[in-house]
Amino acid sequence: MTAAAELFYAHGMAATGIDAITERAGVARKSLYNNFASKDDLVLAYIRERHQEWLGLYELRVVNAQTSRDRVLAVFDAYIDHAGAAYVHGFRGCGLLNAAAELPAGAPGRVAVREHKEQVEAILAAGLAGIVDADRAVELAEQLAFVLEGAVARAGLEGSVERLVHARAIAASLVDTP
C-alpha cells in the first residue's frame, strides 16, 4: 500500500502500473492480487487510506483545541501538516482531488473523495456551531471549504504550503468577524 500511495501521488494512478507498484514494494504480482482483486480495488484502498491519514492529522490537531475557533482552524492546520509532509516529488496538491480527476463520474473512488470533502465541511460546520447560529455555521463552513480547496490547489501548483497558511489566516478572519 505504501508503494502504491507513493507512486499514485507522484505520477498519477493511470500512469502507475501494477508492475511499478510490485517492483517498488518488492513483492510478487500475485501477492498484490492476494490483497486486492483489481487495480480499481487498490485505488479505492489508497483513497480510503489517504482519507484516514488526513483524519489522523486532524485528530492530532483538534485534541489540543480549546475553543470552537481552534477546532475550525485545526482543519486548516491538518491540511498544512499534510502538505508539509515529505513527498518524493514534492507537494502536488490534494491527493484525493488528484485521484478523483482521474476517475469517471460515479466511480467508487470519486464517491469516496466526495465523502471526504463533505466530512471536512461537516467538521467545519460543527466547529462553527459553537460560534454562530446553525444556518450561518453551514453557510460559513461552505465558504471556508471553498477557501481551503482553492488554497490546496494553488499550494499544489506552487509546491509550497504558503497558500494554506494564508487560507488559515483568511479562515481566522472570517470566523472572528461577527
C-alpha positions as CSV (number, residue, x, y, z in Angstrom):
1,M,0.0,0.0,0.0
2,T,2.8,2.4,0.8
3,A,4.4,1.8,-2.6
4,A,1.1,2.3,-4.4
5,A,0.4,5.5,-2.4
6,E,3.8,7.0,-3.2
7,L,3.6,6.2,-6.9
8,F,-0.1,7.2,-7.3
9,Y,0.6,10.6,-5.7
10,A,3.9,11.2,-7.6
11,H,2.8,10.0,-11.0
12,G,-1.0,9.6,-11.0
13,M,-2.9,6.4,-10.9
14,A,-3.3,5.8,-14.7
15,A,0.4,6.3,-15.2
16,T,1.3,3.9,-12.5
17,G,1.2,0.2,-13.5
18,I,0.9,-2.8,-11.3
19,D,4.5,-3.8,-12.2
20,A,5.9,-0.5,-10.9
21,I,4.0,-1.0,-7.7
22,T,5.2,-4.5,-7.1
23,E,8.7,-3.6,-8.0
24,R,8.7,-0.6,-5.6
25,A,7.2,-2.8,-2.9
26,G,9.5,-5.7,-3.5
27,V,6.6,-8.2,-3.8
28,A,5.3,-10.5,-6.5
29,R,2.3,-9.6,-8.6
30,K,0.4,-12.5,-7.0
31,S,1.0,-11.0,-3.5
32,L,-0.6,-7.8,-4.6
33,Y,-3.6,-9.6,-6.1
34,N,-3.9,-11.7,-3.0
35,N,-4.8,-8.5,-1.2
36,F,-6.6,-6.5,-3.9
37,A,-8.8,-8.1,-6.5
38,S,-8.0,-5.4,-9.1
39,K,-6.2,-2.2,-9.6
40,D,-9.5,-0.4,-9.0
41,D,-9.7,-2.0,-5.5
42,L,-6.1,-0.8,-4.9
43,V,-7.1,2.7,-6.0
44,L,-10.1,2.7,-3.7
45,A,-7.9,1.5,-0.8
46,Y,-5.4,4.2,-1.5
47,I,-8.2,6.9,-1.4
48,R,-9.6,5.5,1.8
49,E,-6.2,5.3,3.4
50,R,-5.4,8.9,2.4
51,H,-8.7,10.0,4.0
52,Q,-7.7,8.2,7.2
53,E,-4.3,9.8,7.1
54,W,-5.8,13.2,7.0
55,L,-8.3,12.4,9.8
56,G,-5.3,11.3,11.9
57,L,-3.6,14.6,11.3
58,Y,-6.8,16.4,12.2
59,E,-7.3,14.4,15.4
60,L,-3.7,15.3,16.4
61,R,-4.5,19.0,16.0
62,V,-8.0,19.0,17.4
63,V,-7.0,17.3,20.6
64,N,-5.3,20.5,21.7
65,A,-8.2,22.7,20.6
66,Q,-9.5,24.8,23.5
67,T,-12.3,26.6,21.7
68,S,-14.7,26.2,18.8
69,R,-12.4,28.6,16.8
70,D,-9.4,26.4,17.5
71,R,-11.4,23.3,16.2
72,V,-12.2,25.1,13.0
73,L,-8.6,26.2,12.5
74,A,-7.4,22.7,13.3
75,V,-8.9,21.7,9.9
76,F,-6.6,24.1,8.2
77,D,-3.6,23.1,10.3
78,A,-4.2,19.4,9.4
79,Y,-4.1,20.4,5.7
80,I,-0.9,22.4,6.3
81,D,0.6,19.4,8.0
82,H,-0.4,17.1,5.2
83,A,1.0,19.5,2.6
84,G,4.3,19.8,4.6
85,A,4.9,16.0,4.6
86,A,7.8,14.7,2.6
87,Y,6.7,13.7,-0.8
88,V,9.0,12.0,-3.3
89,H,8.4,14.7,-6.0
90,G,7.2,17.5,-3.6
91,F,3.7,18.6,-2.7
92,R,1.4,18.3,-5.7
93,G,-1.9,19.3,-4.1
94,C,-4.7,17.3,-2.6
95,G,-4.0,13.6,-3.4
96,L,-7.7,12.9,-3.2
97,L,-8.7,15.5,-5.7
98,N,-5.8,14.4,-7.9
99,A,-7.2,10.9,-7.8
100,A,-10.8,12.0,-8.4
101,A,-9.7,13.8,-11.5
102,E,-8.5,10.5,-13.0
103,L,-11.7,8.6,-12.2
104,P,-15.0,8.6,-14.1
105,A,-18.1,10.1,-12.6
106,G,-19.8,7.7,-10.2
107,A,-16.7,5.6,-9.7
108,P,-16.4,4.3,-6.1
109,G,-13.1,6.3,-5.6
110,R,-14.8,9.5,-6.7
111,V,-17.6,8.9,-4.3
112,A,-15.1,8.3,-1.5
113,V,-13.3,11.6,-2.3
114,R,-16.6,13.5,-2.3
115,E,-17.5,11.9,1.0
116,H,-14.1,13.1,2.4
117,K,-14.8,16.7,1.3
118,E,-18.3,16.5,2.7
119,Q,-16.9,15.3,6.0
120,V,-14.3,18.1,6.1
121,E,-17.1,20.6,5.5
122,A,-19.2,19.0,8.3
123,I,-16.3,19.2,10.7
124,L,-16.0,22.9,9.9
125,A,-19.8,23.4,10.4
126,A,-19.6,21.5,13.7
127,G,-16.8,23.8,15.0
128,L,-18.6,26.9,13.7
129,A,-21.8,25.8,15.5
130,G,-20.1,26.8,18.8
131,I,-19.6,30.3,17.4
132,V,-22.5,31.3,15.2
133,D,-26.1,30.1,14.7
134,A,-26.8,26.8,12.8
135,D,-27.7,28.4,9.4
136,R,-24.7,30.7,9.5
137,A,-22.5,27.7,10.5
138,V,-23.5,25.8,7.4
139,E,-23.0,28.8,5.2
140,L,-19.6,29.8,6.6
141,A,-18.5,26.1,6.5
142,E,-19.1,26.0,2.8
143,Q,-17.2,29.3,2.3
144,L,-14.3,28.0,4.4
145,A,-14.3,24.8,2.5
146,F,-14.0,26.7,-0.8
147,V,-11.2,28.8,0.6
148,L,-9.4,25.7,1.7
149,E,-9.9,23.9,-1.6
150,G,-8.6,26.9,-3.6
151,A,-5.6,27.2,-1.3
152,V,-4.8,23.4,-1.7
153,A,-5.0,23.8,-5.5
154,R,-2.7,26.8,-5.5
155,A,-0.3,25.3,-2.9
156,G,-0.1,22.2,-5.1
157,L,0.7,24.2,-8.2
158,E,3.3,26.2,-6.3
159,G,4.7,23.2,-4.4
160,S,4.5,25.2,-1.1
161,V,2.3,25.4,2.0
162,E,2.2,29.2,1.9
163,R,-1.2,29.4,0.3
164,L,-2.6,27.1,3.0
165,V,-1.1,29.3,5.7
166,H,-2.7,32.3,4.1
167,A,-6.0,30.4,3.8
168,R,-5.8,29.7,7.6
169,A,-5.4,33.4,8.2
170,I,-8.4,34.1,6.0
171,A,-10.4,31.5,7.9
172,A,-9.5,33.0,11.2
173,S,-10.6,36.4,9.9
174,L,-13.9,35.1,8.7
175,V,-14.5,33.2,12.0
176,D,-13.7,36.3,14.0
177,T,-16.0,38.6,12.1
178,P,-19.4,38.7,13.7
